[in-house]
Amino acid sequence: MVDEGTLVYSLGMVFFGYTLATWLFGVNTLQAYTYFQNYNDGLLMKLTVIAIFTLDVANTALNCWGIYLFIIPGFGEYPELNIPLVLETTVMDVSIFIVHCFFAQSVWHVSRHNRWLTSLIVMSATVALGNGLGETLVYSMTELGSLNYFAALSGLTVNALRSSMGIPSITTPLVTLGLGFVTFTDLTITIALVYYLHQGKSSIGPTSTLLDKLMLYSVRRGVLTTVTQVLVLALWFSLPSESTWALFQLSLGKIYTLTFIAILNRRDSLKRGTPPTSTPSAFMPNFQMSAFAQSLSGYDEEDSADMRIEDRGRTDHVKDDQLQLATV
């Protein structure tokens, strides 16, 4: 049995983390419903939304199953074998990778096909995904494999056996590396979008309030994902045995799902300059539009058709290729 105070605190963090994750799942469900009710994008975009939402459903189901094993059959002990929570991490890694690829294509369009920058983002996201899958494999082979076998023979728990033999946890550096690459990818995407949007703003003059909104959305999205990643990493290092990190980790994948689908649902409101009425925007941040949505919605980036931007009663005409993220 673990210490009662530690047990109560850990269970509390897991409970609140799961509660937050479940609430976000409800928001994501409404966002997905709103998207399919209001947008008729290309097949690839629809399949991407379906894949992201399906992964979110799987993530929620695995969280529920894993926490059940943690609280009910394993009450009073830290379960050594919790396959659902291990698989939940894998599902989350795949979801984050898809979202990163989404924003990588946004950067590709708004940077006018900057291959080096886009390649850097894709490679960083791929390394993060590979690290996540490797973490699951290593954990399954060590924590749930040979160490578990020898622990059963010795009558000790895996943690006690590792401590007595001086064996470090190999998953700790892998978790650190993975979170580091994900954070780097998010920061690179945010900085790139803000930089190129600012360049577009400079080229069309002061009547670019739409670009101001897009930059603000980019910053908000980057801050949200990066701060969550940093919190998970900091709590993982400082309080690894008290499950404080679960308060944010269980919601991590859902935050990426939210930033992905919410962007698509903001397109009409950005063009109108009015807040959306079909989604609970008061409960979530606003995010920037993505050129990826344009390219999959029949938008031709080589088209030189002009778009109109309303600002202080004046109407200016600017080229579409200067506002790759502005409209669909």
C-alpha positions in Angstrom: 0.0 0.0 0.0 1.2 3.5 -0.7 1.0 6.4 1.7 -2.6 7.4 2.3 -1.9 11.2 1.8 0.0 10.6 -1.4 -2.7 8.2 -2.7 -5.5 10.7 -2.0 -3.5 13.5 -3.7 -2.7 11.4 -6.8 -6.2 10.2 -7.2 -7.5 13.8 -6.9 -5.1 14.9 -9.7 -6.1 12.1 -11.9 -9.8 12.8 -11.3 -9.6 16.5 -12.0 -7.4 15.8 -15.1 -10.0 13.3 -16.4 -12.8 15.8 -15.7 -11.1 18.5 -17.7 -10.3 16.1 -20.5 -13.9 14.9 -20.6 -15.2 18.5 -20.8 -12.8 19.2 -23.6 -14.1 16.1 -25.4 -17.6 17.6 -25.2 -16.4 20.8 -26.7 -14.5 18.9 -29.5 -17.7 16.9 -30.2 -19.7 20.1 -30.7 -16.9 21.6 -32.8 -16.9 18.5 -35.1 -20.6 18.6 -35.4 -20.6 22.3 -36.3 -17.9 21.7 -38.9 -19.8 19.0 -40.8 -23.0 21.0 -40.6 -21.6 24.2 -42.0 -18.6 23.3 -44.3 -18.3 21.3 -47.5 -14.5 21.0 -47.8 -12.6 18.6 -49.9 -12.5 14.9 -49.2 -9.0 15.0 -47.8 -9.9 17.7 -45.3 -13.1 15.8 -44.2 -11.1 12.6 -43.7 -8.5 14.5 -41.7 -11.2 15.9 -39.4 -12.7 12.4 -39.1 -9.4 10.9 -38.2 -8.6 13.6 -35.6 -12.0 13.3 -34.0 -11.8 9.4 -34.0 -8.5 9.6 -32.3 -10.0 11.9 -29.7 -12.8 9.4 -29.1 -10.3 6.6 -28.7 -8.2 8.8 -26.4 -11.3 9.4 -24.2 -12.2 5.7 -24.1 -8.6 4.7 -23.1 -8.5 7.4 -20.4 -11.7 6.0 -18.9 -10.5 2.4 -19.0 -7.1 3.2 -17.6 -8.4 5.4 -14.8 -10.9 2.6 -13.9 -8.0 0.2 -13.5 -6.1 2.8 -11.5 -8.9 3.6 -9.1 -11.0 0.4 -8.8 -9.0 -2.9 -9.2 -5.7 -1.1 -8.3 -7.0 1.0 -5.5 -4.3 1.6 -2.9 -1.5 0.6 -5.2 0.2 2.2 -8.2 -0.7 -0.3 -11.0 2.4 -1.7 -12.7 0.4 -2.8 -15.7 -1.9 -0.2 -17.2 -2.1 -0.8 -20.9 -4.9 1.6 -21.6 -3.0 4.6 -20.4 0.1 3.5 -22.3 -2.0 3.2 -25.5 -3.6 6.6 -24.7 -0.2 8.2 -25.0 0.4 6.6 -28.4 -3.0 7.8 -29.7 -2.3 11.3 -28.4 1.1 11.3 -30.2 -0.5 10.4 -33.5 -3.1 13.1 -33.1 -0.5 15.8 -32.3 1.5 14.7 -35.4 -1.5 15.1 -37.7 -2.2 18.6 -36.3 1.5 19.6 -36.7 1.3 18.5 -40.3 -1.8 20.6 -40.8 0.1 23.7 -39.5 3.2 22.8 -41.5 1.2 23.1 -44.7 -0.1 26.4 -43.4 3.4 27.6 -43.0 4.2 26.2 -46.4 1.6 28.4 -48.0 2.0 31.6 -46.0 5.8 31.5 -46.4 5.4 31.1 -50.2 6.8 27.6 -50.2 9.8 27.9 -47.8 11.1 24.3 -48.1 13.7 24.6 -45.4 11.3 25.9 -42.8 8.5 23.5 -43.6 10.9 20.6 -43.7 12.2 21.6 -40.2 8.7 21.6 -38.8 7.8 18.2 -40.4 11.1 16.6 -39.3 10.7 17.8 -35.7 7.1 16.6 -35.6 8.2 13.2 -37.1 11.0 12.9 -34.4 8.4 13.6 -31.7 6.1 11.0 -33.1 8.9 8.4 -33.4 10.0 9.2 -29.9 6.5 8.7 -28.6 6.1 5.3 -30.3 9.6 4.3 -29.1 8.7 5.3 -25.6 5.6 3.0 -25.7 7.7 0.2 -27.0 10.5 0.6 -24.5 8.0 0.9 -21.6 6.2 -2.2 -22.7 9.5 -4.2 -22.9 11.0 -3.0 -19.7 8.4 -1.7 -17.2 5.8 -4.3 -18.3 8.2 -7.0 -19.4 11.4 -8.3 -17.9 11.3 -6.0 -14.8 7.7 -7.1 -14.1 8.8 -10.7 -14.4 11.7 -10.4 -12.0 9.6 -8.2 -9.6 7.1 -11.1 -9.4 9.8 -13.5 -8.6 11.3 -11.3 -5.9 7.9 -10.3 -4.4 8.7 -6.6 -5.0 7.0 -4.0 -7.1 8.7 -2.8 -10.3 9.5 0.5 -8.7 10.9 -1.1 -5.6 13.0 -3.5 -7.6 14.4 -0.8 -9.8 15.3 1.3 -6.8 17.0 -1.6 -5.0 19.0 -2.5 -8.0 19.8 1.1 -9.0 18.2 0.8 -12.4 17.1 4.2 -13.8 13.8 4.6 -15.6 14.6 4.7 -19.3 11.3 6.3 -20.1 12.2 9.5 -18.3 14.7 10.8 -20.9 12.4 9.6 -23.7 9.4 11.6 -22.2 11.7 14.6 -21.8 12.9 14.4 -25.4 9.5 13.9 -26.8 7.9 16.8 -25.0 11.0 18.9 -26.0 10.5 18.2 -29.7 6.7 18.8 -29.5 7.3 22.2 -27.8 10.0 23.1 -30.4 7.6 22.3 -33.2 4.8 24.4 -31.7 7.1 27.4 -31.1 8.5 27.2 -34.7 5.0 27.1 -36.2 3.9 30.1 -34.1 6.9 32.2 -34.8 6.8 31.4 -38.6 3.1 32.2 -38.9 3.4 35.5 -37.0 6.5 36.5 -38.9 5.0 35.9 -42.4 1.7 37.4 -41.5 3.5 40.5 -40.2 5.3 40.7 -43.6 1.9 40.5 -45.4 0.6 43.2 -43.1 3.5 45.5 -44.0 2.9 45.0 -47.7 -0.7 46.0 -47.7 -0.6 49.0 -45.3 -2.7 50.0 -42.3 -6.0 48.5 -43.5 -5.0 45.0 -42.3 -7.0 44.4 -39.2 -7.7 40.9 -40.4 -4.0 40.1 -40.3 -3.8 41.5 -36.8 -6.5 39.0 -35.8 -4.7 36.2 -37.5 -1.5 37.0 -35.7 -3.3 37.2 -32.4 -4.9 33.8 -33.1 -1.5 32.3 -33.9 0.1 33.6 -30.7 -2.9 32.4 -28.6 -2.7 28.9 -30.1 1.1 28.7 -29.7 0.9 29.9 -26.1 -1.9 27.4 -25.2 -0.1 24.4 -26.5 3.4 25.4 -25.4 2.4 26.3 -21.8 0.5 23.0 -21.5 3.6 21.1 -22.7 5.9 22.9 -20.3 3.5 22.3 -17.4 3.4 18.6 -18.1 7.2 18.5 -18.4 7.8 20.5 -15.2 5.4 18.5 -13.1 6.7 15.2 -14.5 10.2 16.2 -13.3 9.2 17.8 -10.0 6.5 15.4 -8.8 6.7 12.2 -10.8 5.2 9.9 -8.2 2.2 12.1 -7.3 0.5 12.2 -10.7 0.2 16.0 -10.6 1.2 16.0 -14.3 -2.0 14.0 -15.1 -4.0 17.2 -14.5 -2.7 18.5 -17.8 -1.4 15.4 -19.7 -4.8 13.8 -20.0 -6.1 16.9 -21.8 -3.0 17.5 -24.0 -4.2 15.7 -27.1 -7.7 17.2 -26.8 -6.2 20.7 -26.8 -4.5 20.0 -30.1 -7.8 18.6 -31.5 -9.5 21.8 -30.3 -7.0 24.1 -32.0 -7.4 22.1 -35.2 -11.2 21.9 -35.6 -11.9 25.4 -34.1 -9.7 27.0 -36.8 -11.9 25.5 -39.5 -15.0 26.8 -37.8 -13.7 30.3 -37.6 -13.4 30.9 -41.3 -16.8 32.5 -41.9 -16.6 34.6 -38.8 -13.2 36.0 -39.8 -14.5 37.0 -43.2 -17.6 38.6 -41.7 -15.7 40.2 -38.9 -18.2 38.9 -36.4 -18.0 36.3 -33.7 -19.5 32.8 -34.5 -22.9 32.0 -33.2 -22.8 28.2 -33.6 -19.9 27.4 -31.3 -19.2 28.2 -27.7 -16.5 30.8 -28.4 -16.8 32.3 -25.0 -15.3 29.2 -23.5 -12.4 28.8 -25.9 -9.7 30.9 -27.4 -9.8 32.2 -31.0 -7.4 30.8 -33.5 -5.9 31.8 -36.8 -7.1 30.6 -40.1 -5.0 28.1 -42.0 -3.9 28.0 -45.6 -4.2 24.2 -45.4 -8.0 24.6 -45.3 -7.8 26.8 -48.4 -5.8 24.3 -50.4 -8.2 21.5 -49.5 -11.3 23.6 -50.2 -10.6 24.3 -53.8 -8.7 27.5 -53.2 -6.1 28.2 -55.9 -3.2 30.0 -54.4 -2.0 31.1 -57.9 -5.3 32.8 -58.5 -4.8 36.6 -58.6 -8.4 37.4 -57.8 -8.7 40.4 -55.4 -10.4 40.2 -52.0 -12.0 43.0 -50.1 -11.0 44.0 -46.6 -13.3 46.3 -44.6 -11.6 48.7 -42.1 -13.0 51.9 -40.7 -15.5 52.3 -43.6 -12.8 52.0 -46.3 -12.4 49.2 -48.7 -9.0 48.2 -50.1 -8.1 45.6 -52.7 -5.2 43.2 -52.0 -3.9 40.2 -53.7 -4.9 36.8 -52.4 -1.4 35.6 -52.3 -0.6 38.3 -49.7 -3.3 36.9 -47.4 -2.8 33.1 -47.7 -4.5 32.7 -44.3 -7.3 35.2 -44.5 -10.2 33.4 -46.3 -11.4 30.3 -47.9 
